[in-house]
Amino acid sequence: MELNKCSRCGNFYVSNTNVCPKCSAKDNFEFSNFKSYVQENGFENSLNTISNETGITVQNLNRFLEYEDFQNFQKTLGNLN
């Protein structure tokens, strides 16, 4: 494990995750909402529109796009179409 800076709140923490333990639950909730939104609506809308409709900041949406879990999710969606 190494010292990391939380990408949500900026606090330092020791872990292998993207966010600190305090932000983890909110991050998981927003990530789940984002995946649900994409599954229902696709990527037809801009990140600003998605942000307005989900309440998730554009900064966090950009972060979620880089998650390996989201990359795998996109591949699964691609296989369904």
N, C-alpha and C positions, 0 to 999 in steps of 0.2 A: 504494500500500500504506500501511497505517496501523498504529499500535501497538495491539495487542489483548491482552486478558487471556484466557488459555486457560480454557475452561469446564470442563475436566476437572481440571487441576492448579493453576490459578490463576497460573501464570507468565506474564510478559509476553513477547510475540513480535511480529515484524513479518511480516504476511501478510494475505491476504484470506480465510483459512479460519476455521472455528469453533474449532479446537484447534491447539495448538503442534505443531511437527514431532515432538517426542518422543512425544506422545500420539496422533499421527495413525494409526499402524498399529493400536493397540488400539481406537481409536474406530471405524475402518473395520471391524475384525473384529466388534465388538459390534453395530454397525449392521447388518451382514450377518446376524448371528445373529438379531437382532430381526426383520428382514424375513422371514427363513425361518420363525420362530416364528409370525408373524402369518399368513403364507401357509398354514401347516399348521393353525393353530388359530383364526384369526380374532381378534376383539377381545372374545370372550365372557368372558375372565378380567380381573380387576382388575390394575392395574399392579403391585401388591404380589405377586400370584400369578405374573405374568409375570417379575418380578424374581427370585423364588424359583426358578422353573423354568429361567431362563436364566443367572442369576448376574450380570445387568446391574443396576446400581443404579437405583432409581426416578428419581433425579435425572437420570441419563443417558437413561432411557426418555422422560422428559418432554422432554428436549432433542431427542431423535430425532423425536418427534412434530411438532416445529416445522420440521424440515429440509424444504426444498423437494423433495429427492429422495424423501422419504417421502410427501409429499403426492401426488406424481406416481405413486408406487407404489400408494397407496391408490386412486387413480382407476382405475388399471389393474386392480386387484383387483375394484373395483366393476363394471367392464365385463365381467369374466369370469363374474360371478354372474348 
